[in-house]
Amino acid sequence: MPLYSTACPLPINRKIFRHRALAQSSLLSGLLAYWNLDTTSWLDSSGGGNTLTSVNSVSLVAGKIGNCAEFDGTNYLSLGALSSVNNSFSIGGWFNASDLSQGDFSVFFGMVPLLNFQLYLSAAGEVSYALYGDTPTGYSTGSFVGTSEWHYYVAAGNSSTSELKLYLDGSLIYTSSDANSVNAIWGSGATIGMEHDSAYFVYGKIDEVGIWDRDLSGAEITSLYNAGAGRTYPFN
């Protein structure tokens, strides 16, 4: 006599599968570029063709997911123009600072030219954002991190609501309603690991960097953080 019935198979939880499919398709929507930074080819993992250029020999080491880029305060990754970005945007990535004492700021992502905006840590480890233009403006979040720790940072700007939201490890830590904080000009490119004028560099690691042409929702950002485990393209 069988120990189970073959007449009535266990039901499939279709709701779970539907939720996963929606989450995946949502994160692919508006994705302009994604770098998992697993190889020194520095290719755009999404297939968008936005290959990064290593300047002064960025190293490849074990990262948050697979490998990552490691910076020594003299090197960086350079990105060409992303002309499709038009005001609303999201930028996310994992970072792990090894030394915050080498300068006033550790710039993880900066725009070219005229700075435009940058994501950075202060020398005290405060997660921050700066917008440059006619009137330079810095946004300090009041959230601090230490060294040798992986953290996930997202900046999401909505040009319709003029809101900029900053997230750390899946949680909202700062909101600005200043339209100037959203209407960033993407200019002719960007840098990862350095401010574009070589004033400030990063000592540490960066992994899983993505750029979207829309502001991600809080739920999407929580999904990318994935309870600290992270998630990589194609976000399965």
Beta strands, then each sheet from edge to edge (+ up, - down):
strand 1: 31-35
strand 2: 53-55
strand 3: 59-62
strand 4: 67-72
strand 5: 76-79
strand 6: 89-97
strand 7: 105-112
strand 8: 117-122
strand 9: 126-131
strand 10: 137-144
strand 11: 151-158
strand 12: 163-168
strand 13: 171-176
strand 14: 189-192
strand 15: 203-212
sheet 1: 1+ 15- 4+ 3-
sheet 2: 1+ 15- 6+ 11- 12+ 13-
sheet 3: 2+ 5- 14+ 7- 8+ 9- 10+
end
